[in-house]
Amino acid sequence: MIGKNSFLTKTNNGFTEKLKTLSSKVEKNAYIKYTSNKLKQLIEDAESPYIVLFIGKEKAGKTSLINALIGRNILPEGNRTHVNTLIRYGKKERIKAIFVDGTIVHFDMKHLHLFIDTNTLVGDILRKYLSYIEIYIDCEILKNVIFIDSAPLEAGQKGDLYISETLIQRADDVFWVLNHDTVLLQEELDQLKKIHQMGKKPFFILNTSKYEDKIIEDFIASEKKRYGDFVEEFIGVSIQQAMEAKKSHNMQLYIDSHINVLHTKINHLSKQNIKRAKNIAFRFKQWIELFEREVKLIPEREPYLSAANYMKNLATFNNTIERSSYERDLKILSEYEKEYAHISQIFKNIQTLYQLLQVLEFEKYLKDDRVDLFVTLAIKYHEKVREYRKLHSEYMLEYQYFEKQEKKLLRKKFVKPLIQDNSNEINLLLKKAEHLNQLQCKCKDAYNSIKRLELDLLNDLYNTQDHINDLTQQQLEKIMNKAHLLNSNRKKQQRNIEKYVNKLNEFQCIREIQEFLQQEMKPLLENESLPYSQEELHHVLSTIDHISNVDFSTEALLSNITIDSIEQNLTISVDFEEKYSFYPLNLTESDIVSEIPPIPMAIDFQQILNFDH
């Protein structure tokens, strides 16, 4: 950086480099972002030029004084400063806006009014979410110094004045701008004491419309009695004379304003290293205390608490409810697979209507009105077939007896045709023939009923078969859905575990930080001459020990748990469709039709009567 004022000694340069390494580790964890930003700001300030913070009540002349020092009306005078503004050197003049969420946006100088003009809606919105802005100006004095124009000192809810402690900490020196005829009020005195407690003694810049030694000296003498112990130095200036001198190019008037004295004082202060070194050391002490509080809270709050407890349970996986849950799910999945295998192949060996009816009787998912109608028709068909076969068998038995009697009578007729009377045998044979003809009529009726039912069955066969196949596939889909839901729950659990592993991994940087503080920072603090008292050094070293003693033992848990091991232990496979092909019902007409004997012929009575002739 052009004009960068390196106040640091070789030792402090090494300290800053260690802080940079530490910052790279701290920023890995999003849950200590505030602490991380604090450290980054500390490092930035350690490497920046000398920083002067201008404070004062409204209309005290802070902004006008800064304009006088840089010799340009960069900041509008007379307007209240609404946002803390850093004015620093930059070859290319621009504005950098830093928002409260850490977002950084760059603007051209022509947009400066958005941040200082109270009459624009855009400006109001921007300032609401701004942390501070930086204005980069090509100005010689800014090569060695950064000016901070703070918002005016204002009374808070309790009546006390408020000023950002962060700004006071960042500043190497504080310049309190005060009109020479203004007596410091009690609330201002209280604020001055707070600044002193933070290790800073402000320079009081006494502003008068026309610089006169007597007026300045009298004011200083009276005010020193009240609060001189809390002030580094009183310096009188006339901002009005300085600005008039710039406009008129009147060098004597500029000298009379004593702005050049203040200018020289700033140049002198910017070359002193000890204040900056003490300030950085003090701020690191504050930061390490803040970090200790953060680290101690991490194991007690979310998301670390839930993630650590979950992973501890997972680490004892074989002896936990989780293992039982996993084995239970495997058992359920096994039942799903058996059911899928059974249903997918249930029609594989079905070749007849009777076999189909056996399946339809026991498979509940195949029962609906359409299937029930088909089953009713098929059962009726089989009943008629059985009835016909019974009638036909009865007929054949009777006919066999009839045929024997008929042959017997026929032999008698040929052996003794004129002697023997065969009327009784003929009458019996006629009665038997009448009975046979009655059975034949029943067979004929049953046969015709079978054919009608058979026709109805055949007409409905293929539609019903398609419907049964649809019902079967729907059932298979339901099984797959249940299996996928089970698997989805396992995957959800797996994702939860991966999430917790990743969460804990985010906190592994804390272990790295603990080791770095012990192995790198602590030896540096012990062996190098940093601006700490013995008591302060002991406190910082003890704080590092306290941080290192916070237990993040989940590292041991994570060492045995990887994403691959999670998948191996928790993932279940659903591959039923690949393992078991669906065999659809595929009956043909010939498979449906039952084989039955033809209708028997009716007996001719005349043939029997001819036995008498």
Buried (B, 14 or more C-beta within 10 A) or exposed (E): EEEEBEBBBEBBEEBBEBBEEBBEBBBBBEBBEEBBBBBBBBBEBBBBBBBBBBBBBEEBBBBBBBBBBBBEEBBBBEEEBBBBBBBBBBEEBBBBBBBEEEEEEEBEBEBBBBBBBEEBEEBEEBBEEBBBBBBBBEBEBBBBBBBBBBBBBEEEEEEBBBBBEBBBBBBBBBBBBBBBEBEBEEBBBEBBEBBBEBEBBBBBBBBBEEBBEEBBEEBBEEBEEEBEEBBBEBBBBBBBBBBBBBEEEBEEBBBBBBBBBBBEBBEEBBEEBEBBBBBBBBBBBBBBBBBBEBBEEBBEEEBBEEBBEBBEBBBEBEEBEBBEBBEEBEEBBEEBBEBBBEBBEBBEEBEBBBBBBEBBEEBEEBEEEBBEEBBEBBEBBBEBBEBBBEBBEBBEEBBEEBEEBBEEBEEBBEEEEEEEEBEEBBEEBBEBBEBBBEBBEBBBBBBEBBEEBBEBBEEBBEEBBEBBBEBBBEBBEBBBEBBEEBBEEBBEBBEEBEEBBEBBBBBBBBBBBBEBBBEEBBEBBEEEEBBBEEEBBEBBBEBBEBBBEBEBEBBEBBEEBEEEEBEEBBEBEBEBBEEBEBBBBEBEEEBBBBEBEEBBEEBEEEEBEEBEE
